[in-house]
Amino acid sequence: MNIFYFMISLFFLVISIIFIQKRSLEFKSGLLWILVSLILMIFSMNSTIVEYLAKATGIMYAPAFLFFMGIVFCLIMIFYLMIVISSIQKKLTKLIQENSILKDRMEER
């Protein structure tokens, strides 16, 4: 069964690299996904690491640790995407204001 999870992680790694090469995925974000897929590959090949990390964090059931880490990762990604969206909104507001000023100047002439 670990081979199955390893193959899924490997597939995810290859897809991430392909999307980075096609420039469909930003390089900075792509590195995060490559890192995640490598971590999943390590976890799938050695379950004792997962069990050790689960016990170190006080979680008695190792799959629950993986579920918890997935939720934490999702929360981090949501927070990061909210920061990106806020930045884009600020840039869009500035662009609309500049466009409005230029349009007003063109109408004056």
C-alpha positions in Angstrom: 0.0 0.0 0.0 2.9 2.4 0.6 3.9 2.0 -3.0 0.5 3.3 -4.1 0.9 6.4 -1.9 4.4 6.9 -3.2 3.2 6.7 -6.8 0.5 9.3 -6.1 3.1 11.6 -4.5 5.4 11.0 -7.5 2.6 11.8 -9.9 1.9 15.0 -8.0 5.6 16.0 -8.1 5.7 15.4 -11.9 2.5 17.4 -12.4 3.9 20.3 -10.3 7.1 20.4 -12.3 5.2 20.3 -15.6 3.0 23.2 -14.6 6.0 25.2 -13.5 7.7 24.6 -16.8 4.6 25.6 -18.7 4.4 28.8 -16.5 0.9 27.9 -15.5 2.1 27.8 -11.9 4.2 30.5 -10.4 7.7 29.4 -9.5 7.4 30.4 -5.8 4.1 28.5 -5.4 5.5 25.6 -7.4 8.3 25.2 -5.0 5.8 24.8 -2.1 4.0 22.1 -4.0 7.2 20.3 -4.9 8.2 20.4 -1.2 4.8 19.0 -0.2 5.0 16.2 -2.7 8.6 15.3 -1.5 7.4 15.3 2.1 4.5 13.0 1.1 6.9 10.7 -0.7 9.1 10.5 2.5 6.0 9.8 4.6 4.8 7.1 2.3 8.1 5.3 2.2 8.8 5.4 6.0 5.7 5.2 8.2 7.8 5.2 11.4 8.5 8.9 10.8 4.8 9.6 10.8 4.4 7.5 14.0 7.3 9.3 15.7 6.0 12.8 14.7 2.5 11.8 15.9 3.7 10.7 19.3 6.0 13.8 19.6 3.0 16.0 19.1 0.8 14.0 21.5 -1.4 12.4 18.9 -1.7 8.7 19.5 -3.1 7.7 16.1 -0.7 8.3 13.3 -3.2 8.8 10.5 -4.9 11.5 12.7 -1.6 13.3 12.7 -1.6 13.3 8.8 -5.2 14.6 8.9 -4.2 17.3 11.3 -1.2 18.3 9.2 -3.4 18.5 6.1 -5.8 20.9 7.9 -2.9 23.0 9.1 -1.5 23.1 5.6 -4.9 24.1 4.2 -5.2 26.9 6.8 -1.7 28.2 5.9 -2.6 28.1 2.2 -5.8 30.0 2.8 -4.0 32.6 4.8 -1.4 33.0 2.1 -4.0 33.3 -0.7 -5.9 35.9 1.3 -2.6 38.0 1.5 -2.2 37.6 -2.3 -5.8 38.6 -2.9 -5.4 41.7 -0.7 -2.3 42.7 -2.6 -4.1 42.3 -5.9 -7.1 44.3 -4.7 -4.8 47.2 -3.7 -3.1 47.1 -7.1 -6.5 47.0 -8.8 -7.7 49.9 -6.9 -4.6 51.9 -7.7 -5.0 50.9 -11.4 -8.6 52.0 -11.5 -7.8 55.3 -9.9 -4.9 56.0 -12.4 -7.2 54.9 -15.3 -9.9 57.3 -14.1 -7.4 60.2 -13.8 -6.1 59.5 -17.3 -9.6 59.3 -18.7 -10.5 62.6 -17.1 -7.4 64.2 -18.6 -8.2 62.9 -22.0 -11.8 64.3 -21.8 -10.4 67.7 -20.8 -8.5 68.0 -24.1 
